[in-house]
């Protein structure tokens, strides 16, 4: 199954986390912006 193999592939998820950090912040949702920020930091 492709899904299981890519489940922890942070390199593939990188393009998803970057906009996910800015969207909640512009909506005023600091909690989810923090979660996305942690995800971006985990990629580096």
mmJSON file of the N, C-alpha and C atoms, coordinates in Angstrom:
{"data_MODEL":{"atom_site":{
"group_PDB":["ATOM","ATOM","ATOM","ATOM","ATOM","ATOM","ATOM","ATOM","ATOM","ATOM","ATOM","ATOM","ATOM","ATOM","ATOM","ATOM","ATOM","ATOM","ATOM","ATOM","ATOM","ATOM","ATOM","ATOM","ATOM","ATOM","ATOM","ATOM","ATOM","ATOM","ATOM","ATOM","ATOM","ATOM","ATOM","ATOM","ATOM","ATOM","ATOM","ATOM","ATOM","ATOM","ATOM","ATOM","ATOM","ATOM","ATOM","ATOM","ATOM","ATOM","ATOM","ATOM","ATOM","ATOM","ATOM","ATOM","ATOM","ATOM","ATOM","ATOM","ATOM","ATOM","ATOM","ATOM","ATOM","ATOM","ATOM","ATOM","ATOM","ATOM","ATOM","ATOM","ATOM","ATOM","ATOM","ATOM","ATOM","ATOM","ATOM","ATOM","ATOM","ATOM","ATOM","ATOM","ATOM","ATOM","ATOM","ATOM","ATOM","ATOM","ATOM","ATOM","ATOM","ATOM","ATOM","ATOM","ATOM","ATOM","ATOM","ATOM","ATOM","ATOM","ATOM","ATOM","ATOM","ATOM","ATOM","ATOM","ATOM","ATOM","ATOM","ATOM","ATOM","ATOM","ATOM","ATOM","ATOM","ATOM","ATOM","ATOM","ATOM","ATOM","ATOM","ATOM","ATOM","ATOM","ATOM","ATOM","ATOM","ATOM","ATOM","ATOM"],
"id":[1,2,3,4,5,6,7,8,9,10,11,12,13,14,15,16,17,18,19,20,21,22,23,24,25,26,27,28,29,30,31,32,33,34,35,36,37,38,39,40,41,42,43,44,45,46,47,48,49,50,51,52,53,54,55,56,57,58,59,60,61,62,63,64,65,66,67,68,69,70,71,72,73,74,75,76,77,78,79,80,81,82,83,84,85,86,87,88,89,90,91,92,93,94,95,96,97,98,99,100,101,102,103,104,105,106,107,108,109,110,111,112,113,114,115,116,117,118,119,120,121,122,123,124,125,126,127,128,129,130,131,132],
"type_symbol":["N","C","C","N","C","C","N","C","C","N","C","C","N","C","C","N","C","C","N","C","C","N","C","C","N","C","C","N","C","C","N","C","C","N","C","C","N","C","C","N","C","C","N","C","C","N","C","C","N","C","C","N","C","C","N","C","C","N","C","C","N","C","C","N","C","C","N","C","C","N","C","C","N","C","C","N","C","C","N","C","C","N","C","C","N","C","C","N","C","C","N","C","C","N","C","C","N","C","C","N","C","C","N","C","C","N","C","C","N","C","C","N","C","C","N","C","C","N","C","C","N","C","C","N","C","C","N","C","C","N","C","C"],
"label_atom_id":["N","CA","C","N","CA","C","N","CA","C","N","CA","C","N","CA","C","N","CA","C","N","CA","C","N","CA","C","N","CA","C","N","CA","C","N","CA","C","N","CA","C","N","CA","C","N","CA","C","N","CA","C","N","CA","C","N","CA","C","N","CA","C","N","CA","C","N","CA","C","N","CA","C","N","CA","C","N","CA","C","N","CA","C","N","CA","C","N","CA","C","N","CA","C","N","CA","C","N","CA","C","N","CA","C","N","CA","C","N","CA","C","N","CA","C","N","CA","C","N","CA","C","N","CA","C","N","CA","C","N","CA","C","N","CA","C","N","CA","C","N","CA","C","N","CA","C","N","CA","C","N","CA","C"],
"label_alt_id":[null,null,null,null,null,null,null,null,null,null,null,null,null,null,null,null,null,null,null,null,null,null,null,null,null,null,null,null,null,null,null,null,null,null,null,null,null,null,null,null,null,null,null,null,null,null,null,null,null,null,null,null,null,null,null,null,null,null,null,null,null,null,null,null,null,null,null,null,null,null,null,null,null,null,null,null,null,null,null,null,null,null,null,null,null,null,null,null,null,null,null,null,null,null,null,null,null,null,null,null,null,null,null,null,null,null,null,null,null,null,null,null,null,null,null,null,null,null,null,null,null,null,null,null,null,null,null,null,null,null,null,null],
"label_comp_id":["UNK","UNK","UNK","UNK","UNK","UNK","UNK","UNK","UNK","UNK","UNK","UNK","UNK","UNK","UNK","UNK","UNK","UNK","UNK","UNK","UNK","UNK","UNK","UNK","UNK","UNK","UNK","UNK","UNK","UNK","UNK","UNK","UNK","UNK","UNK","UNK","UNK","UNK","UNK","UNK","UNK","UNK","UNK","UNK","UNK","UNK","UNK","UNK","UNK","UNK","UNK","UNK","UNK","UNK","UNK","UNK","UNK","UNK","UNK","UNK","UNK","UNK","UNK","UNK","UNK","UNK","UNK","UNK","UNK","UNK","UNK","UNK","UNK","UNK","UNK","UNK","UNK","UNK","UNK","UNK","UNK","UNK","UNK","UNK","UNK","UNK","UNK","UNK","UNK","UNK","UNK","UNK","UNK","UNK","UNK","UNK","UNK","UNK","UNK","UNK","UNK","UNK","UNK","UNK","UNK","UNK","UNK","UNK","UNK","UNK","UNK","UNK","UNK","UNK","UNK","UNK","UNK","UNK","UNK","UNK","UNK","UNK","UNK","UNK","UNK","UNK","UNK","UNK","UNK","UNK","UNK","UNK"],
"label_asym_id":["A","A","A","A","A","A","A","A","A","A","A","A","A","A","A","A","A","A","A","A","A","A","A","A","A","A","A","A","A","A","A","A","A","A","A","A","A","A","A","A","A","A","A","A","A","A","A","A","A","A","A","A","A","A","A","A","A","A","A","A","A","A","A","A","A","A","A","A","A","A","A","A","A","A","A","A","A","A","A","A","A","A","A","A","A","A","A","A","A","A","A","A","A","A","A","A","A","A","A","A","A","A","A","A","A","A","A","A","A","A","A","A","A","A","A","A","A","A","A","A","A","A","A","A","A","A","A","A","A","A","A","A"],
"label_entity_id":["1","1","1","1","1","1","1","1","1","1","1","1","1","1","1","1","1","1","1","1","1","1","1","1","1","1","1","1","1","1","1","1","1","1","1","1","1","1","1","1","1","1","1","1","1","1","1","1","1","1","1","1","1","1","1","1","1","1","1","1","1","1","1","1","1","1","1","1","1","1","1","1","1","1","1","1","1","1","1","1","1","1","1","1","1","1","1","1","1","1","1","1","1","1","1","1","1","1","1","1","1","1","1","1","1","1","1","1","1","1","1","1","1","1","1","1","1","1","1","1","1","1","1","1","1","1","1","1","1","1","1","1"],
"label_seq_id":[1,1,1,2,2,2,3,3,3,4,4,4,5,5,5,6,6,6,7,7,7,8,8,8,9,9,9,10,10,10,11,11,11,12,12,12,13,13,13,14,14,14,15,15,15,16,16,16,17,17,17,18,18,18,19,19,19,20,20,20,21,21,21,22,22,22,23,23,23,24,24,24,25,25,25,26,26,26,27,27,27,28,28,28,29,29,29,30,30,30,31,31,31,32,32,32,33,33,33,34,34,34,35,35,35,36,36,36,37,37,37,38,38,38,39,39,39,40,40,40,41,41,41,42,42,42,43,43,43,44,44,44],
"pdbx_PDB_ins_code":[null,null,null,null,null,null,null,null,null,null,null,null,null,null,null,null,null,null,null,null,null,null,null,null,null,null,null,null,null,null,null,null,null,null,null,null,null,null,null,null,null,null,null,null,null,null,null,null,null,null,null,null,null,null,null,null,null,null,null,null,null,null,null,null,null,null,null,null,null,null,null,null,null,null,null,null,null,null,null,null,null,null,null,null,null,null,null,null,null,null,null,null,null,null,null,null,null,null,null,null,null,null,null,null,null,null,null,null,null,null,null,null,null,null,null,null,null,null,null,null,null,null,null,null,null,null,null,null,null,null,null,null],
"Cartn_x":[0.83,0.0,0.869,0.619,1.371,1.146,-0.044,-0.364,0.482,0.628,1.419,2.886,3.395,4.797,5.055,4.103,4.265,3.754,3.3,2.691,3.639,4.904,5.872,6.936,6.592,7.514,7.368,8.17,8.059,8.476,9.382,9.804,8.634,7.799,6.636,5.594,5.493,4.506,4.912,6.156,6.664,5.821,5.447,4.646,3.264,2.794,1.48,1.549,2.646,2.76,3.015,3.725,4.073,2.839,1.923,0.71,-0.209,-0.116,-0.967,-0.584,0.61,1.023,0.426,0.316,-0.151,-1.671,-2.378,-3.832,-4.511,-4.201,-4.857,-4.442,-3.202,-2.732,-3.516,-3.813,-4.588,-6.031,-6.518,-7.88,-7.943,-6.778,-6.753,-6.723,-6.485,-6.452,-5.01,-4.574,-3.174,-2.82,-3.763,-3.473,-3.092,-3.892,-3.589,-2.396,-2.176,-0.975,0.264,0.183,1.307,1.564,0.509,0.677,1.343,0.933,1.535,2.983,3.25,4.621,5.525,5.032,5.801,6.052,5.065,5.239,6.312,6.329,7.35,8.716,8.826,10.115,10.611,9.696,10.057,10.657,10.273,10.782,12.24,12.68,14.048,15.054],
"Cartn_y":[-1.192,0.0,1.248,2.119,3.362,4.25,4.29,5.144,4.789,3.521,3.12,3.485,3.401,3.71,5.211,6.04,7.491,8.119,7.314,7.844,8.73,8.374,9.157,9.786,10.06,10.669,12.189,12.8,14.231,15.069,14.553,15.299,15.497,14.473,14.57,15.514,15.534,16.373,17.837,18.14,19.504,20.555,20.351,21.377,21.575,20.62,20.756,21.543,21.426,22.099,23.594,24.008,25.417,26.306,26.037,26.872,26.598,25.411,25.101,25.935,26.473,27.335,28.733,29.225,30.599,30.722,29.706,29.801,29.997,29.192,29.42,30.748,31.159,32.415,33.599,33.582,34.681,34.649,33.47,33.352,33.618,33.836,34.104,32.857,31.714,30.444,30.116,30.66,30.519,29.085,28.342,26.964,26.086,26.093,25.272,25.817,27.124,27.686,27.177,27.04,26.505,25.042,24.251,22.848,22.738,23.568,23.538,24.019,25.001,25.486,24.372,23.623,22.495,21.476,21.24,20.318,20.801,22.104,22.665,22.547,22.828,22.725,21.276,20.362,18.942,18.514,19.208,18.871,19.26,20.233,20.746,20.021],
"Cartn_z":[0.0,0.0,0.0,-0.9,-0.991,0.228,0.744,1.889,3.1,3.393,4.547,4.383,3.186,2.945,3.066,2.678,2.715,4.005,4.934,6.146,6.936,7.02,7.782,6.888,5.655,4.715,4.824,5.699,5.982,4.784,3.952,2.771,1.807,1.672,0.799,1.401,2.722,3.398,3.474,3.204,3.333,2.607,1.358,0.68,1.299,2.063,2.697,3.996,4.72,6.012,5.875,4.857,4.727,4.578,3.65,3.62,4.806,5.375,6.523,7.733,7.743,8.849,8.705,7.486,7.294,7.295,6.837,6.752,8.114,9.133,10.427,11.069,10.824,11.424,10.867,9.565,8.98,9.453,9.835,10.352,11.855,12.487,13.916,14.778,14.184,14.913,15.292,16.407,16.821,17.213,17.753,18.18,16.992,15.941,14.769,13.994,14.052,13.439,14.162,15.472,16.238,15.882,15.763,15.367,13.999,13.064,11.729,11.792,12.627,12.779,13.319,14.269,14.809,13.705,12.863,11.742,10.775,10.501,9.603,10.244,11.529,12.214,12.231,12.31,12.322,10.978,9.922,8.595,8.424,9.189,9.006,9.818],
"occupancy":[1.0,1.0,1.0,1.0,1.0,1.0,1.0,1.0,1.0,1.0,1.0,1.0,1.0,1.0,1.0,1.0,1.0,1.0,1.0,1.0,1.0,1.0,1.0,1.0,1.0,1.0,1.0,1.0,1.0,1.0,1.0,1.0,1.0,1.0,1.0,1.0,1.0,1.0,1.0,1.0,1.0,1.0,1.0,1.0,1.0,1.0,1.0,1.0,1.0,1.0,1.0,1.0,1.0,1.0,1.0,1.0,1.0,1.0,1.0,1.0,1.0,1.0,1.0,1.0,1.0,1.0,1.0,1.0,1.0,1.0,1.0,1.0,1.0,1.0,1.0,1.0,1.0,1.0,1.0,1.0,1.0,1.0,1.0,1.0,1.0,1.0,1.0,1.0,1.0,1.0,1.0,1.0,1.0,1.0,1.0,1.0,1.0,1.0,1.0,1.0,1.0,1.0,1.0,1.0,1.0,1.0,1.0,1.0,1.0,1.0,1.0,1.0,1.0,1.0,1.0,1.0,1.0,1.0,1.0,1.0,1.0,1.0,1.0,1.0,1.0,1.0,1.0,1.0,1.0,1.0,1.0,1.0],
"B_iso_or_equiv":[0.0,0.0,0.0,0.0,0.0,0.0,0.0,0.0,0.0,0.0,0.0,0.0,0.0,0.0,0.0,0.0,0.0,0.0,0.0,0.0,0.0,0.0,0.0,0.0,0.0,0.0,0.0,0.0,0.0,0.0,0.0,0.0,0.0,0.0,0.0,0.0,0.0,0.0,0.0,0.0,0.0,0.0,0.0,0.0,0.0,0.0,0.0,0.0,0.0,0.0,0.0,0.0,0.0,0.0,0.0,0.0,0.0,0.0,0.0,0.0,0.0,0.0,0.0,0.0,0.0,0.0,0.0,0.0,0.0,0.0,0.0,0.0,0.0,0.0,0.0,0.0,0.0,0.0,0.0,0.0,0.0,0.0,0.0,0.0,0.0,0.0,0.0,0.0,0.0,0.0,0.0,0.0,0.0,0.0,0.0,0.0,0.0,0.0,0.0,0.0,0.0,0.0,0.0,0.0,0.0,0.0,0.0,0.0,0.0,0.0,0.0,0.0,0.0,0.0,0.0,0.0,0.0,0.0,0.0,0.0,0.0,0.0,0.0,0.0,0.0,0.0,0.0,0.0,0.0,0.0,0.0,0.0],
"pdbx_formal_charge":[null,null,null,null,null,null,null,null,null,null,null,null,null,null,null,null,null,null,null,null,null,null,null,null,null,null,null,null,null,null,null,null,null,null,null,null,null,null,null,null,null,null,null,null,null,null,null,null,null,null,null,null,null,null,null,null,null,null,null,null,null,null,null,null,null,null,null,null,null,null,null,null,null,null,null,null,null,null,null,null,null,null,null,null,null,null,null,null,null,null,null,null,null,null,null,null,null,null,null,null,null,null,null,null,null,null,null,null,null,null,null,null,null,null,null,null,null,null,null,null,null,null,null,null,null,null,null,null,null,null,null,null],
"auth_seq_id":[1,1,1,2,2,2,3,3,3,4,4,4,5,5,5,6,6,6,7,7,7,8,8,8,9,9,9,10,10,10,11,11,11,12,12,12,13,13,13,14,14,14,15,15,15,16,16,16,17,17,17,18,18,18,19,19,19,20,20,20,21,21,21,22,22,22,23,23,23,24,24,24,25,25,25,26,26,26,27,27,27,28,28,28,29,29,29,30,30,30,31,31,31,32,32,32,33,33,33,34,34,34,35,35,35,36,36,36,37,37,37,38,38,38,39,39,39,40,40,40,41,41,41,42,42,42,43,43,43,44,44,44],
"auth_comp_id":["UNK","UNK","UNK","UNK","UNK","UNK","UNK","UNK","UNK","UNK","UNK","UNK","UNK","UNK","UNK","UNK","UNK","UNK","UNK","UNK","UNK","UNK","UNK","UNK","UNK","UNK","UNK","UNK","UNK","UNK","UNK","UNK","UNK","UNK","UNK","UNK","UNK","UNK","UNK","UNK","UNK","UNK","UNK","UNK","UNK","UNK","UNK","UNK","UNK","UNK","UNK","UNK","UNK","UNK","UNK","UNK","UNK","UNK","UNK","UNK","UNK","UNK","UNK","UNK","UNK","UNK","UNK","UNK","UNK","UNK","UNK","UNK","UNK","UNK","UNK","UNK","UNK","UNK","UNK","UNK","UNK","UNK","UNK","UNK","UNK","UNK","UNK","UNK","UNK","UNK","UNK","UNK","UNK","UNK","UNK","UNK","UNK","UNK","UNK","UNK","UNK","UNK","UNK","UNK","UNK","UNK","UNK","UNK","UNK","UNK","UNK","UNK","UNK","UNK","UNK","UNK","UNK","UNK","UNK","UNK","UNK","UNK","UNK","UNK","UNK","UNK","UNK","UNK","UNK","UNK","UNK","UNK"],
"auth_asym_id":["A","A","A","A","A","A","A","A","A","A","A","A","A","A","A","A","A","A","A","A","A","A","A","A","A","A","A","A","A","A","A","A","A","A","A","A","A","A","A","A","A","A","A","A","A","A","A","A","A","A","A","A","A","A","A","A","A","A","A","A","A","A","A","A","A","A","A","A","A","A","A","A","A","A","A","A","A","A","A","A","A","A","A","A","A","A","A","A","A","A","A","A","A","A","A","A","A","A","A","A","A","A","A","A","A","A","A","A","A","A","A","A","A","A","A","A","A","A","A","A","A","A","A","A","A","A","A","A","A","A","A","A"],
"auth_atom_id":["N","CA","C","N","CA","C","N","CA","C","N","CA","C","N","CA","C","N","CA","C","N","CA","C","N","CA","C","N","CA","C","N","CA","C","N","CA","C","N","CA","C","N","CA","C","N","CA","C","N","CA","C","N","CA","C","N","CA","C","N","CA","C","N","CA","C","N","CA","C","N","CA","C","N","CA","C","N","CA","C","N","CA","C","N","CA","C","N","CA","C","N","CA","C","N","CA","C","N","CA","C","N","CA","C","N","CA","C","N","CA","C","N","CA","C","N","CA","C","N","CA","C","N","CA","C","N","CA","C","N","CA","C","N","CA","C","N","CA","C","N","CA","C","N","CA","C","N","CA","C","N","CA","C"],
"pdbx_PDB_model_num":[1,1,1,1,1,1,1,1,1,1,1,1,1,1,1,1,1,1,1,1,1,1,1,1,1,1,1,1,1,1,1,1,1,1,1,1,1,1,1,1,1,1,1,1,1,1,1,1,1,1,1,1,1,1,1,1,1,1,1,1,1,1,1,1,1,1,1,1,1,1,1,1,1,1,1,1,1,1,1,1,1,1,1,1,1,1,1,1,1,1,1,1,1,1,1,1,1,1,1,1,1,1,1,1,1,1,1,1,1,1,1,1,1,1,1,1,1,1,1,1,1,1,1,1,1,1,1,1,1,1,1,1]
}}}
